[in-house]
Amino acid sequence: MRPDDNDLIRRSVAYRVAVLVGESGLGVGEAAEQVVRDELRPGDGGLIAVGADGAIAMVFNTPAMFRGAADSRGRFEVKIGD
């Protein structure tokens, strides 16, 4: 494991997204984009975030990220790249 492999945990990425949603009124997608863009180094990784309203954000700053999402409205999505 590289020393920066747990940067998402050390930087409290999930917590930072929750704070932005709660304090600034941003949607979960906007908050996730802001944290990944402004608080992580390029190539650090990404996250899948789910808002209280069920909105799903899948944001990353790497060339690709394995990710998937499903919801009760019929969304079923599995992706690797953009």
N, C-alpha and C positions, 0 to 999 in steps of 0.2 A: 504494500500500500504506500503510495506517495504521501508526503506530509500534508499536501493540500486536498487529499481525497475526501476529507470530511468537512470541507469548507462550507457546504450548505448547512451543516449542523452548527459549526462554530459561529457562523454569521447569523444564525437564528432566522433563516429565510422564511419559514412558515409563519413564525411569530411576526416578522416585519410585514408580511402580506396582510395578516389579520389586523395589525395596528393601523395600517393604511386604510383598509376597508372601514374599520370602526371609527377612526378619528377624522378621516378626510372625506368620507363619503364616496370614495372611488369604488367602482365595481371590482369584482375579484380579478377579472382579466386585466384591467388597467393597473391595479395594484401589483399583480404578478409581473407584468411587463416592466413596471418601474423598478421593482426590486432587482430583477434579473439584469436589467440594463444598467442601473445606477450603482448597485451595491456588490455585484459579482464581477470578477475579472472575466474577460472573454475566454470562453472555453471551460469555465467552471462547471457548467451543468444546466439544470433546469428543474422544473417542478410541475406537478399536476395539482391544481387547486380547485376546490369546490366551494362555491358561495352558499350562503344560507338559503338563497332562492333556487339552488340547484344548478346555477351557471357553472360551467366547467371551463377552466383555462389550462392550456398546456403550453408552457413557455420555456424556451431554452436558448442558450447562447453558444451552443456547440454545433459542429457541422450537421449532426443528426442526433435524435434521441428516440429510443423506443418508447411508445406511449399508446395508451388506449383509454377510451371513455365510453360509457353507456348510460342512458337515462330512461326514465319511464315514458318519455315522449317518442321513443323509437330511435334515438341517436345511438349508433353503434359505430365506433371509429377506432381503427388501429392503424398507426403510422410509424414510420421510421424517420424519414427526412421531412422536408417542408411540405 
